[in-house]
Amino acid sequence: MKRKLGKLFGGKRALWWALVIIMVAILGWWTNIIPILNQRYQEYKVLSGIERLKDTYRADTYGGATPEETLEMFITAFKAGDLDLASRYFIPEKQAEYLAKMKNWVKLGKGEEITKSLENSQMLGELRKDSFVADMGEVDNLGNIIHSIEFRLNKFTNKWKLNNM
């Protein structure tokens, strides 16, 4: 029995067993550290994205002092065919989406119809000073809302931006 134990833990085998134990310890540590490192990286990506978005909002000077003014600026750019400028009146996250939509509206020949509807829009409800969202829309003769437009205030520049329409 002593001879077997001596052979098992003596010489080269002892070195191999030590390496196996070290590898198992490293593997156990590594399997615990990888999820932690991944979580930290994901948190970093989210926080970096938020900071980049804040920087985008700080630099965004497109929009009006009121929702109505922003809508008027949008309509003017859209009528002139400057869809790139018109898209800049939307919040930054939706500019590419609405640029594609506007191109499609023009392609489908809906530009004039959409412009006319937007020109008939009015405030829905009351804009309060503590509110960062405003709604406008077109209302029919019975008071039913035909379509609505949502605005958001860019708190960094105090410009009203289109959010949805």
N, C-alpha and C positions, 0 to 999 in steps of 0.2 A: 504494500500500500504506500509506504514511504517512497519507494522507488518510482511509482507511478506519479505521485504528486510532484516529486522532484523533476521528473521529465516534463510534466505539464507546465510547471511554473519556472523552470530553469532555462537558461540559455536563450536561444532564438525564439522559442515559443513564448517566453515571458515578454519579449519585445513585441511580438505579434498581438498578444493579449492586451498589452498596454495600449497599442495603437487602436485596437478594436474598441476598448473602453473609451479612449479619447474621442474616437469617431462617433460613438454612440452619444457621448456627452455633447459634442459639437452639433450633431444632428438634432438632438433634443432642444438645444439652445436655439438653433437656426429655425426650427419649425415654430418656435414661439416668437422669435424676433421678426420673422417675415411678415406675419399679419400686422404686427405693431408698426413696422416700417411702412407697409402699404397703407395703413390707415393714416399715418402722419403725412404721407405723400398726397393722398386724396384730400386731406384737410388743407394742405398747402395749395393744391390746385384750385380748390373752391375759393379760398381766401384771396388768392392771386387774381382769380377771375372777377371777384367782387371789386377788388381794388381797380382793376382795368376798366370795369364798367363804370365805376365812380369817376375815373379820369375821363372817360368818354362823355359822361353827363356834364362834367365840369367844363369841357371844351365845346359842348354843343350850344351854339347860340341861335339856332333856328327855332322859330316860333314867335308867337305874339305875347303881348302883355295880358291878353284875355283869350278865352277859347274862341270867341267869335273872330278875333283878329287872326289867330292861327288858321282857322278854317278859310278865311278870306285869302290869306297868303297861299294856302294849299290850292284853292280853286284857281287863283291867278296862274300859278306855276303849271297846274294840270292843263288848263285851257291853252296855255302857250306851248304845250307839248314838252315842257321841261320836266320829265318824269323823275329824273335824278334829284332835282331840286324839290319837287313835290314829295318825294320819299323822305327827305330830310326833316319834314315836319312831323314825322312819326317818331315815337320813342326809339332810341338806338337799336334795341333788340328786335324791332319789327320793320326796320327800314328795308332790308333786303326782301323780306316777305311781301311787303306792299309794293315795292318796285316791280316785282314779278307780277303781282295782281294787276297793277295799273297797265303794264304792257299788255296783259291779256285783255283787259277792258277795251283798250284802244284797238287791239287786233280784232276783237269781236264787234267793234263799232258801237260800243256802249258808252263812250266818253261823254257825249252830249247829254244822254239820259242821266248819267250819274251826276254830271255837273249841275243840271237843272234841279235834281233832287237835293243836292247839297246846298244850293243857293236858297232853297225853300226851307232850310233847317232853322230851328229856333231853340232857345234854351228850354230844357225840360226840367222843371223844378227851379230851385233857387241856388245860386252859387254863394257859398258861405266862405268867409275869410279863412276859417280853419280847415277847409276842405281842400284836398289835393286832387280831387276827381270832379269832373264836370260832365254833364250829359247834354247833348243837343240831339235834334232829330227832326224829321219831317212828320207832320201830323196831318191827318185828313180832316175833312169837314166835320166828322163826328167825334173828333178828339182822339182817334186811335193813332198810335205811333206806327208809321210806315217803316221807318228805319231809324236807328239811333247811332250816334257817334259818341265815343267816350274819349275824354281828354285826361291827361295827367300833367300836373305841374312839375317841371324840373326844378327841384328845390335849390339846386346849385346856381342856376341862372335866372330863376323866376320867369321862365318862358313856358307857355302852355304847349304841350305836344299832343298829337293825335295818338291814341292808344288802339282803338278799334273803330271800324266803320263797316 
